[in-house]
Amino acid sequence: MVSPGQRKRLWTSCVAPLCLLELCAAQILYSISEEISKGTVVGNIAKDLNINAHELESRGLRIVSGHSKRYFDVNSKTGVLFVSERIDREQLCGNAEKCSVNIEAILNDPMQLHRIEVNILDINDNAPYFHEISYIINITESAYTGERFPLPVANDDDSGSNSVKSYKLSPNEYFSLDVQSGGDQIVSAELVLQKALDREKKPVIELILTTVDGGKAPRSGTLQITINVEDVNDNTPAFSKPLYKVRVGENSPLGSTIIKLEGTDLDEGVNGEIVYSISAGGSSKVNNIFAIDAITGEITIKGKLDYEENPAYEIRAQARDKGTPSRVTHCKVLVEVLDVNDNAPEITVSSVMSPVKEDSTLGTVVALVTVTDKDSGKHGEAKAQVSDSVPFKLKPSYKNYYSLVVDGPLDRERTSQYNISITATDEGSPPLSNSSFIIVDVSDVNDNPPRFPEPVINVYVKENSQIGAVIHTVSAFDPDVGENARVTYSLLESSKSSSLTSLVNINSDSGDIHSLQSFNYEEMKTFQFKVQATDSGVPPLSSNVSVNVFILDENDNSPGILAPYSEHGSVNTENIPYSAEAGYFVAKIRAVDADSGYNALLSYHISEPKGNNLFRIGSSSGEIRTKRRMSDNDLKTHPLVIVVSDSGEPSLSATVSIDVVVVESTGDIQTQFKHTPIKEESFSDLNLYLLIAIVSVSVIFLLSLISLIAVKCCRTDGSFSRYSAPVITTHPDGSWSYSKSTQQYDVCFSSDTLKSDVVVFPAPFPPADAELISINGGDTFTRTQTLPNSEKSVHFQMVSLAPYTYRSSVFHETPPRLGAGRTH
């Protein structure tokens, strides 16, 4: 257990808020001694941070350190920080004055980060020592009293007060010991000659040098010194000064000369020739870094200088003459290594929180970043930043610690993964930088509704299609992923289509729309509904699309014969006079088709026996006329079978039978009308008022129609400038002719029919079997039939059908039963 005297605790208030979930934390400083046993308690984090110890385990208390070894661990239940690995300060920090281990304590829910610094205090666990076991000094007997002889420097792996503090020399009558310390110099010792030497009395002197460190339980080391007394060389070489100082950059190239030593010797000849060398008693590192030229005295660099490893070196140089015996002198060269910016910052990333939700708020912590630089001063000051244009930024938290936080909106559909480049740059000259990459994945949230390619979908379905057939497949795309992108489909009923469930159904997974009935174009031509696409996210999102279903007509209805020839199975009779000319109007067949388009375009044909060439029928008008005059060889009764066919695929048809009877004179022709019984009712006042109202409304409507036609004609006068005004003429046989200057339309009705529906077709080219005559400047068929009797009042009612349709009605003295229909 560390005693209170060995441990101190320093609280430092948080100057700036740490960006871990936007909470502030404090810096805790502990101090412990090296080499303490494993399990030794360093401090109680929960107590020192005022955190409830019961919350530590639930909040996942853990510590993070940037060292390769885990020197400390924490009890997640009690918050006690203890030693988990042997700590050797000399191995951890070398000879640095301060040695500390930085760790971070991290708590979740909410996340908090607390910086902890543990100072490693040195103990006196290493004894000082010399690199050599014995040291030999050759001293001439002519050495004068007070002459000094440097001794090897002792080394101690400990630092501070536990390092080398003093030297002791074994008792003798010749030498005393002068210990030098303080300033930039290393504690060293020199032998001082106190009594003249006499080789004849004592040629070898044995001494023991003891070095002692400054620990409370001091440790010591010894060196055996052997002094050989040499014979006469009475002048010793001398340096210009005993101490040289020089500065050199740590990036100096190998072989560079840092200083040239100059020594002199007053002797002549061999005794005056000087040889320079580095003293063997110096540090072994010096011999690996520097070399001295024995002749010139130039000291050069032979090893790599590193300010971060050793900021200064002490070179002990000597100058020895070649006399017999030789004499030697010594000097010190203090080499100060100048720091240059040769170390790029190092980036350490920890606690990466990936993936990050795409709806994360600004300031959400993604990772913790630490930046270190081995250089010193400005060269060691580094700043980090995110180099790419990404929605993240680095927020300073404490010294060289940063938090990587969200700085902008995230959208997984645009970018699902970010490769964040963090660049750290120091303030050296030139500045050095280093980069590290963090991969952050973005997780999906349901922020996109399904989308249809089009807002409106038009579907075309043939009538009589199979029940259950797929009429269309809708598809919606959701840019989200997973369950957020799984789309289901449903039908939305509108007020206009309350019976939608009886018409169609939709597969919720595939989007296939199935028909639930066989559609009939004649009953329903179109219907609308909406399809809703809903994703499976929480909460679910949806979108709609309008579906217009158009029923396409099929030729599934046969033509229907209209009155008076519409009775099934009956044979109709028409009379013509024997004197009828070619082109005489016999009858008009009217038919309708419930289909539309080409499926309702009807054509008329006579299914006649061979050799019957007396009659023809207009293929589009349905009018039966004579081809030629009668002859005596012709039959009196001509049975005709009229086939009415539509233009669909396959074509459908209907037939009607007519017997044409040839009579001798026109007086014998009797038109058979079907009369409708009339109820005899008294003409009351109410009927009078009703008649007046009907007539008034009719007059107003007629005037409005005439005004509208006049306005239309005025507006479109320029459009039809190339046409002459339409002309409607009446044929002698009771038909109409609608003419424009270049086109002529011809319609006829039978005097036998009560009511005729007429489709007016342009006839630039007459049928092959028609004879044309000119009436009022236009072409029409040759007619010999006259209009009905003058006592019959004629009233025409016109309605527009494609391309031009007129409906005419003929009223006789006895009001007939009116028919309705459409003629093609």
DOLUMSE-196141 format. One record per residue (C-alpha): residue in one letter; x, y, z. Coordinates in steps of 0.001 Angstrom, whole numbers. Layout:
dopa xx yy zz
A X Y Z
...
// end
This chain:
dopa xx yy zz
M 0 0 0
V 1368 3441 -886
S 1709 5690 2174
P 261 9212 2204
G 3765 10551 2049
Q 4415 8740 -1187
R 1210 9774 -2867
K -262 13143 -3498
R -3435 14034 -5253
L -3875 17120 -7395
W -7238 18391 -8582
T -7226 20706 -11534
S -10497 22440 -12488
C -11716 22006 -16018
V -10804 25149 -17959
A -12739 24270 -21078
P -15613 21762 -21352
L -14624 18367 -22614
C -16738 17367 -25573
L -17665 13951 -24323
L -21460 14214 -24461
E -20933 17915 -23778
L -19958 17284 -20080
C -17021 18742 -18136
A -14414 16526 -16443
A -11375 17237 -14276
Q -7688 16257 -14338
I -6629 13977 -11465
L -2936 13716 -10626
Y -1662 10760 -8617
S 1937 10062 -7638
I 3290 6602 -6916
S 6711 5067 -6599
E 8127 2704 -9134
E 8539 -1006 -8500
I 5516 -1181 -6191
S 3795 -4534 -6103
K 870 -5469 -8306
G -2526 -4692 -6827
T -1282 -1664 -4930
V -4072 893 -4696
V -3314 4165 -6448
G -6553 5981 -5542
N -10336 5760 -5579
I -11665 7298 -8791
A -15288 7261 -7636
K -14444 9069 -4424
D -12112 11591 -6043
L -14616 12383 -8818
N -17649 12449 -6502
I -19316 9648 -8449
N -21708 7233 -6796
A -19855 3920 -6571
H -23110 1999 -7125
E -23392 3482 -10633
L -19903 2495 -11781
E -20678 -1039 -12925
S -23965 -104 -14623
R -22248 2789 -16433
G -19423 515 -17644
L -16430 2179 -15946
R -13252 1446 -17907
I -9835 3021 -18378
V -7889 3542 -21602
S -4126 4106 -21873
G -1917 4823 -24832
H 896 2509 -23619
S 1474 -941 -24952
K 1444 -2359 -21399
R -1542 -1971 -19150
Y 137 -654 -16004
F -3124 201 -14228
D -6589 -1245 -13927
V -9779 -229 -12135
N -12331 -2084 -10051
S -15604 -1334 -11866
K -17583 -1943 -8673
T -15635 155 -6153
G -13789 2606 -8455
V -10395 1690 -6931
L -7463 2329 -9315
F -4678 -178 -8730
V -1362 -1284 -10240
S -1687 -4198 -12631
E 1856 -4399 -14047
R 5399 -3930 -12706
I 6524 -334 -13275
D 10193 327 -13958
R 10681 4070 -14218
E 14057 3709 -15916
Q 12594 1423 -18548
L 9498 3572 -18988
C 10997 7051 -19136
G 14795 6628 -19140
N 16619 9540 -17513
A 13788 12033 -17994
E 13242 14376 -15099
K 9515 13725 -15082
C 7865 10384 -15741
S 4108 10054 -15925
V 1448 7736 -17350
N -1717 9305 -18827
I -4924 7295 -18690
E -8595 8088 -19359
A -11517 6902 -17247
I -14666 6510 -19380
L -18249 6248 -18108
N -21370 5583 -20206
D -25010 6714 -19922
P -24224 9543 -20086
M -20743 9200 -21419
Q -18087 11061 -19399
L -14325 11224 -19852
H -11931 11956 -16976
R -8209 12479 -17559
I -5892 10895 -14980
E -2146 11486 -14793
V -16 9200 -12625
N 3503 10473 -11822
I 6032 7675 -11398
L 8406 8613 -8559
D 11920 7311 -8682
I 13258 5073 -5891
N 16858 4235 -5280
D 16762 804 -6814
N 19924 1057 -8896
A 23463 1316 -7561
P 25957 3586 -9346
Y 28582 1802 -11418
F 31579 2327 -13669
H 31858 965 -17149
E 35323 -437 -16370
I 36336 -2730 -13555
S 39789 -1196 -13376
Y 41344 2010 -14606
I 45072 2511 -15355
I 46740 5917 -15214
N 50294 6521 -16377
I 51872 9469 -14549
T 55458 10597 -14958
E 57537 11003 -11913
S 58151 14568 -12816
A 54489 15457 -12315
Y 54220 18541 -10207
T 52195 18896 -7094
G 48637 19965 -7747
E 48455 18304 -11148
R 45033 16870 -11842
F 44047 13567 -13409
P 40408 13013 -14427
L 38773 9787 -13349
P 36031 7801 -15077
V 32488 9068 -14570
A 30153 6801 -12666
N 26695 6075 -14082
D 23426 5585 -12200
D 20169 4548 -13872
D 18226 6377 -11202
S 17506 10087 -11529
G 17315 13159 -9386
S 18539 12767 -5833
N 19002 9022 -6348
S 21695 9565 -8980
V 25442 9932 -8433
K 26180 12555 -5777
S 29780 12088 -4588
Y 33053 10160 -4929
K 35441 8824 -2260
L 39086 7799 -2627
S 40826 5211 -577
P 43406 6720 1869
N 46918 7265 401
E 49796 9686 720
Y 50074 10841 -2881
F 46647 11772 -4163
S 43563 13581 -3019
L 40146 13651 -4687
D 38455 16763 -6103
V 34732 16230 -6825
Q 33103 18574 -9348
S 29319 19113 -9616
G 26681 21742 -10415
G 25604 23610 -13518
D 25533 21701 -16777
Q 28344 19402 -15714
I 28008 15807 -14631
V 29243 14989 -11127
S 32846 13955 -11749
A 36071 13468 -9823
E 39726 14221 -10448
L 42895 12968 -8769
V 45034 15788 -7427
L 48692 15059 -6890
Q 49617 16056 -3357
K 53167 14713 -3172
A 55825 14328 -5823
L 56143 10881 -7249
D 59252 8783 -7112
R 59208 5840 -9431
E 62182 4286 -7693
K 60358 4198 -4368
K 56907 3265 -5622
P 56424 2614 -9339
V 52792 1478 -9005
I 50134 2947 -6793
E 46851 1075 -6227
L 43760 3124 -5327
I 40029 2402 -4950
L 37514 5001 -6138
T 34034 4723 -4558
T 30965 6502 -5949
V 27866 7066 -3784
D 24360 8096 -4884
G 22009 10449 -3028
G 19250 8023 -2020
K 17977 7757 1552
A 19479 4318 1625
P 22565 5258 -402
R 24096 2767 -2793
S 27684 2738 -4011
G 30009 1351 -6646
T 33815 1007 -6825
L 36586 1280 -9392
Q 40107 -156 -9086
I 42649 2519 -10109
T 46181 1525 -11030
I 48717 4348 -11330
N 51915 3618 -13228
V 54651 6113 -12459
E 56564 6914 -15664
D 59851 8464 -16170
V 60750 11989 -17237
N 58861 14004 -19821
D 58769 17331 -18088
N 56435 19354 -20391
T 52800 18485 -20653
P 50688 19368 -23692
A 48161 22109 -22999
F 44776 23043 -24532
S 43858 26627 -25219
K 41103 26350 -22588
P 39953 23588 -20314
L 36298 23729 -21352
Y 34867 24063 -24845
K 31204 24604 -25643
V 29631 23991 -29039
R 26122 23794 -30490
V 25129 21433 -33264
G 21812 20627 -34926
E 20453 17123 -34508
N 20059 16820 -38253
S 23743 17464 -38957
P 25074 14970 -41500
L 27529 12251 -40572
G 31171 13347 -40887
S 30438 16976 -40031
T 33159 18713 -37975
I 31784 20306 -34829
I 35065 21713 -33345
K 38827 21588 -33780
L 40903 21254 -30598
E 44268 22955 -30443
G 46912 21717 -28034
T 50520 22866 -27584
D 53661 21245 -26114
L 56822 23209 -25260
D 58983 20208 -25812
E 60702 19593 -29080
G 60896 16626 -31307
V 59039 13557 -30416
N 58189 14907 -26978
G 56409 17849 -28614
E 54284 15865 -31048
I 50688 15664 -29795
V 48172 12886 -30372
Y 44502 13670 -29722
S 42018 11125 -28458
I 38796 10798 -26511
S 39351 9706 -22963
A 38356 6181 -22180
G 36717 7284 -18966
G 33882 9098 -20815
S 30426 7838 -21510
S 30227 4943 -23936
K 27525 6791 -25922
V 30035 9565 -26681
N 32414 7136 -28361
N 29513 5890 -30529
I 28460 9393 -31568
F 31711 11358 -31943
A 35189 10744 -33300
I 38387 12834 -33038
D 41189 13069 -35561
A 44413 12080 -33756
I 46538 14473 -35809
T 44341 17561 -36380
G 42172 17390 -33262
E 38937 17787 -35273
I 35907 16246 -33584
T 33404 14892 -36114
I 30005 13236 -35974
K 29969 9519 -36639
G 26607 8554 -35165
K 23039 9862 -35384
L 22214 12745 -33099
D 18770 12778 -31529
Y 17715 15671 -29344
E 14797 13639 -27985
E 17199 10939 -26770
N 20106 13096 -25500
P 19941 16892 -25605
A 23638 17294 -24593
Y 26927 15379 -24597
E 30169 15841 -22613
I 33264 14827 -24534
R 36469 14286 -22562
A 39374 14812 -24932
Q 43067 14388 -24207
A 46272 15512 -25832
R 49285 13222 -25323
D 52805 13850 -26492
K 55120 11215 -27887
G 57804 11645 -25295
T 59154 8901 -23156
P 57418 8840 -20928
S 54578 10738 -22670
R 52683 13491 -20976
V 48975 14117 -21382
T 46485 16876 -20760
H 42687 16828 -20812
C 39782 19105 -21667
K 36026 18943 -21780
V 33842 19646 -24786
L 30169 20313 -23956
V 28079 19602 -27065
E 24569 21052 -26984
V 22277 19346 -29468
L 19817 21778 -31070
D 16327 20495 -31664
V 15037 20510 -35237
N 11578 19574 -36423
D 12379 15999 -37397
N 9448 14184 -35777
A 5999 14263 -37265
P 3038 14304 -34871
E 1566 10948 -33960
I -2212 10413 -33893
T -3869 7891 -31594
V -7564 7097 -32059
S -9601 5321 -29390
S -13229 4591 -28492
V -14547 4733 -32068
M -18340 4643 -31939
S -19435 3188 -35276
P -22012 2974 -36771
V -23583 6377 -36137
K -27292 6914 -36728
E -28057 9219 -39625
D -30334 11316 -37395
S -27583 11949 -34824
T -27635 15448 -33396
L -24806 17929 -33747
G -22078 17357 -31188
T -22523 13586 -30939
V -19143 12058 -30018
V -17802 9570 -32561
A -14214 8940 -31386
L -11444 10186 -29053
V -8242 11467 -30652
T -4839 12102 -29007
V -1960 13914 -30746
T 1666 13661 -29529
D 4965 15050 -30883
K 8413 13981 -29638
D 9955 17331 -30527
S 10179 20168 -28016
G 9111 23781 -27944
K 7242 24999 -30974
H 8331 21911 -32841
G 6366 19792 -30399
E 3185 21850 -30495
A 723 20264 -32902
K -2833 20963 -33967
A -5241 18432 -35484
Q -8098 18951 -37881
V -10365 16995 -40190
S -8920 17466 -43664
D -11881 16317 -45777
S -15248 17994 -46374
V -17213 15677 -44129
P -19931 16410 -41550
F -17502 15840 -38694
K -15052 18037 -36811
L -12450 17816 -34064
K -13298 19601 -30849
P -10404 20294 -28427
S -11015 18883 -24988
Y -7774 19026 -22938
K -4246 19894 -24080
N -3571 17579 -26990
Y -6798 15613 -26599
Y -9674 15970 -29055
S -13137 14561 -29563
L -14409 13756 -33063
V -18036 14966 -33135
V -20855 15235 -35665
D -20832 18683 -37291
G -23544 18409 -39942
P -26560 16407 -41085
L -25957 12774 -41999
D -27806 11074 -44844
R -27159 7361 -45267
E -28894 7355 -48653
R -26242 9729 -50000
T -23214 8522 -48037
S -23345 5305 -46040
Q -19690 5327 -44969
Y -17195 8076 -44257
N -13437 7648 -44478
I -12459 10528 -42219
S -8916 11810 -42633
I -7448 13492 -39542
T -4293 15538 -40135
A -2026 16740 -37324
T 519 19496 -38123
D 3177 20856 -35785
E 4408 24446 -35647
G 7981 23683 -36654
S 9786 25160 -39618
P 9167 23564 -41968
P 6025 22089 -40388
L 5584 18328 -40381
S 2262 16571 -40512
N 801 13119 -40197
S -2582 11674 -41103
S -4799 8963 -39712
F -8014 7561 -41139
I -11188 6647 -39273
I -13941 4679 -41000
V -17384 5606 -39673
D -20475 3761 -40900
V -23870 5498 -40927
S -26825 3384 -39827
D -30240 3802 -41419
V -33353 5392 -39932
N -36742 5481 -41602
D -36628 8970 -43085
N -37711 8263 -46679
P -41242 7270 -47749
P -41676 4873 -50667
R -41801 6665 -54015
F -43757 5740 -57147
P -42143 6524 -60529
E -45254 8478 -61626
P -48025 10287 -59744
V -50701 8785 -62021
I -50782 5327 -63604
N -53018 4577 -66595
V -54010 923 -67016
Y -55764 -396 -70124
V -57778 -3611 -69716
K -59742 -5439 -72369
E -63321 -6193 -71523
N -64264 -9818 -70847
S -60760 -10412 -69458
Q -60209 -13421 -67220
I -61176 -13020 -63564
G -58109 -12948 -61344
A -55753 -11845 -64102
V -52992 -9373 -63248
I -53979 -6126 -64941
H -50963 -4152 -63696
T -48094 -4302 -61232
V -47260 -1220 -59211
S -43812 -762 -57790
A -42510 1805 -55313
F -38893 2355 -54405
D -37702 3175 -50881
P -34093 4408 -50641
D -33833 3160 -47047
V -32516 -323 -46247
G -33688 -3333 -44290
E -37128 -3192 -42755
N -37276 518 -43513
A -37233 -336 -47242
R -39668 -3290 -47185
V -42791 -1975 -48945
T -46353 -3286 -48727
Y -49235 -2188 -50954
S -52901 -1572 -50229
L -55946 -84 -51969
L -57517 3186 -50895
E -61225 3444 -51661
S -62544 6829 -52688
S -66051 8168 -52463
K -66388 7834 -56233
S -65613 4095 -56230
S -67349 2686 -53193
S -67450 -796 -54732
L -63718 -984 -55351
T -63351 -4196 -53350
S -65594 -5953 -55880
L -63542 -4753 -58845
V -59854 -5265 -58055
N -57540 -6575 -55382
I -53820 -6000 -54806
N -51069 -8318 -53601
S -49587 -6492 -50611
D -46072 -7879 -51224
S -45652 -7905 -55012
G -47936 -4997 -55965
D -49834 -7154 -58509
I -53323 -5759 -59134
H -55829 -8559 -59875
S -59246 -8160 -61435
L -62105 -9609 -59370
Q -64632 -9581 -62212
S -64845 -9642 -65969
F -65325 -6046 -67097
N -68003 -4985 -69593
Y -67126 -1925 -71623
E -70777 -1216 -72330
E -71515 -1022 -68585
M -68362 633 -67300
K -65710 2363 -69374
T -63342 3519 -66647
F -62863 3656 -62905
Q -60236 5100 -60597
F -58647 4174 -57295
K -55525 4880 -55290
V -52742 2530 -54221
Q -50849 3232 -51008
A -47267 2028 -50541
T -46191 1758 -46896
D -42738 828 -45597
S -42072 -1269 -42480
G -40132 1362 -40560
V -41017 2792 -37167
P -42978 4960 -37597
P -44058 3737 -41052
L -44049 6167 -43974
S -46303 5939 -47018
S -47181 7551 -50345
N -50063 7213 -52791
V -50476 6891 -56537
S -53676 7337 -58555
V -54580 4470 -60886
N -56930 5101 -63824
V -58296 1898 -65334
F -59628 2205 -68882
I -61757 -671 -70234
L -60972 -1411 -73868
D -63876 -2412 -76061
E -64064 -5924 -77540
N -66366 -6975 -80326
D -68787 -8886 -78101
N -72121 -7439 -79292
S -73856 -8344 -82536
P -75658 -5607 -84509
G -79290 -5081 -83606
I -81946 -4396 -86270
L -84198 -1451 -85458
A -87922 -1113 -86095
P -89887 -1698 -88180
Y -87774 -4724 -89160
S -86688 -5700 -85718
E -89194 -8454 -84948
H -87322 -11731 -84670
G -88329 -14414 -87139
S -90775 -12182 -89079
V -90667 -11581 -92826
N -91228 -7978 -93838
T -92861 -6956 -97095
E -92155 -3946 -99265
N -94029 -3100 -102547
I -92527 -1437 -105568
P -94260 -488 -108836
Y -93452 -2346 -111980
S -92518 978 -113588
A -89804 1733 -111021
E -86710 3146 -112593
A -83138 2168 -111729
G -82223 3555 -108302
Y -85786 3426 -106994
F -85856 3554 -103167
V -87283 318 -101765
A -86514 371 -98013
K -83956 1397 -95420
I -82513 -1027 -92895
R -81447 532 -89617
A -79234 -1227 -87068
V -77220 -364 -83994
D -74259 -1987 -82229
A -73657 -1631 -78491
D -69886 -1706 -79085
S -67840 1335 -80014
G -65278 2371 -82583
Y -64648 -49 -85417
N -66523 -2692 -83481
A -69657 -584 -83984
L -69012 444 -87608
L -71701 -1432 -89521
S -71917 -2458 -93159
Y -74944 -3769 -95057
H -74988 -6541 -97656
I -77620 -8573 -99520
S -77329 -12298 -99224
E -79094 -13121 -102492
P -79456 -16227 -104682
K -77449 -16459 -107844
G -78881 -14543 -110747
N -80719 -12014 -108646
N -79292 -8682 -109781
L -82339 -6502 -109415
F -81563 -4875 -106057
R -78605 -3344 -104348
I -78054 -1946 -100832
G -75816 877 -99659
S -73033 -747 -97626
S -73010 2122 -95158
S -76494 3639 -95472
G -78590 440 -95483
E -80794 1783 -98308
I -82217 -838 -100662
R -82634 403 -104259
T -83281 -1101 -107660
K -80359 -1650 -109994
R -82428 -1501 -113212
R -85930 -1329 -114572
M -88280 -4288 -114292
S -88664 -6768 -117092
D -91331 -9301 -117852
N -88989 -12093 -116935
D -88580 -10855 -113386
L -90408 -12548 -110550
K -93254 -10771 -108845
T -91926 -11435 -105380
H -88267 -11094 -104509
P -87198 -12460 -101104
L -84139 -10553 -99801
V -81945 -11478 -96835
I -80034 -8432 -95543
V -76856 -9143 -93538
V -75652 -6389 -91168
S -72005 -6911 -90117
D -69775 -4898 -87814
S -66057 -4239 -88416
G -64742 -6007 -85334
E -62372 -8955 -85199
P -63966 -11404 -85538
S -66891 -9736 -87230
L -70411 -10290 -85854
S -73590 -9948 -87923
A -77381 -9975 -87891
T -79892 -10710 -90692
V -83324 -9465 -91668
S -85675 -10871 -94339
I -87663 -8634 -96668
D -89988 -9744 -99466
V -90135 -7148 -102232
V -93422 -7451 -104141
V -93741 -5920 -107618
V -97163 -4312 -108214
E -98606 -2983 -111460
S -99192 631 -110400
T -98286 3013 -107646
G -101877 3068 -106494
D -101551 -502 -105327
I -98685 434 -102972
Q -99914 657 -99431
T -97607 1573 -96672
Q -98327 -466 -93618
F -98128 1676 -90562
K -98350 379 -87112
H -100663 2581 -85206
T -100527 3236 -81521
P -103876 3580 -79831
I -104632 7022 -78465
K -106502 7526 -75287
E -109385 9925 -75603
E -108848 12515 -72931
S -110342 15904 -72455
F -107978 18822 -73074
S -107777 20384 -69634
D -106372 23771 -68579
L -103354 22045 -67104
N -102495 20578 -70499
L -102862 24014 -72052
Y -100466 25554 -69573
L -98065 22699 -70089
L -98222 23142 -73870
I -97580 26878 -73552
A -94593 26244 -71278
I -93155 23665 -73667
V -93567 25982 -76641
S -91966 28892 -74735
V -88972 26819 -73655
S -88625 25477 -77189
V -88659 28962 -78676
I -86097 30233 -76181
F -83904 27207 -76825
L -84225 27655 -80610
L -83292 31354 -80377
S -80314 30543 -78160
L -79180 27829 -80561
I -79457 30198 -83544
S -77467 32871 -81683
L -74801 30360 -80727
I -74490 29104 -84292
A -74188 32680 -85543
V -71419 33466 -83052
K -69617 30258 -83937
C -69821 31028 -87628
C -68440 34541 -87078
R -65511 33211 -85027
T -64614 30411 -87410
D -65256 32344 -90591
G -61564 32541 -91383
S -61021 28832 -90750
F -63548 27800 -93347
S -62845 30504 -95885
R -62002 27957 -98492
Y -65413 26303 -98185
S -68718 27680 -99370
A -71662 27929 -96995
P -73340 24642 -96253
V -76483 23995 -98285
I -79246 21581 -97352
T -81539 20673 -100232
T -84538 18441 -100513
H -84772 15748 -103136
P -88017 15119 -104918
D -88191 11702 -103312
G -87957 13082 -99766
S -84216 12793 -98959
W -81813 15543 -97807
S -78586 16632 -99359
Y -75973 18401 -97238
S -73463 20107 -99491
K -70309 22082 -99267
S -68583 23332 -102369
T -66207 20406 -102620
Q -68116 17791 -100643
Q -71631 16444 -100813
Y -73526 14384 -98244
D -76644 12479 -99293
V -79286 10994 -96968
C -82656 9458 -97689
F -85481 7961 -95707
S -88217 5637 -96751
S -91771 6833 -96932
D -92680 3507 -95392
T -90782 4159 -92174
L -92234 6104 -89317
K -88911 7487 -88172
S -85489 7415 -89854
D -82084 7799 -88185
V -79684 8876 -90864
V -75889 8853 -90788
V -74509 11272 -93350
F -71332 10026 -95018
P -69150 12099 -97321
A -69488 10725 -100811
P -66749 12071 -103039
F -66946 8755 -104845
P -70396 7137 -105343
P -70966 3399 -105108
A -70084 1461 -108169
D -73718 620 -108893
A -75066 4163 -108502
E -76157 6540 -111230
L -75383 10206 -110537
I -77276 13231 -111688
S -76617 16878 -110988
I -79054 18693 -108717
N -78271 22270 -107654
G -74678 21884 -108737
G -74076 18715 -106670
D -74040 15009 -107441
T -76712 12710 -106090
F -78469 9528 -106981
T -81147 9479 -109692
R -84605 9397 -108123
T -88029 8718 -109532
Q -89933 8253 -106289
T -92013 11161 -105096
L -92544 12450 -101596
P -95501 11195 -99586
N -98913 12761 -100032
S -99189 16451 -99373
E -101624 15927 -96544
K -98872 14313 -94529
S -97034 16912 -92459
V -93317 16470 -92312
H -91135 17499 -89308
F -87391 17083 -89160
Q -85323 16866 -85993
M -81547 16963 -86412
V -78963 15590 -84000
S -75230 15339 -84506
L -73612 11925 -84705
A -70169 11100 -85999
P -69350 11971 -88627
Y -72692 13720 -89477
T -76016 12274 -88245
Y -79518 13619 -88777
R -82613 12195 -87194
S -85902 12737 -89070
S -89432 11916 -88053
V -92581 11834 -90171
F -95936 12337 -88481
H -99124 11335 -90241
E -102717 12188 -89451
T -102760 9380 -86953
P -99706 9800 -84656
P -97588 6705 -85046
R -95474 4954 -82389
L -92077 6612 -82453
G -88970 4452 -82640
A -85467 5169 -81342
G -82098 4059 -82450
R -78913 4844 -84230
T -78085 4222 -87888
H -74596 3628 -89158
// end
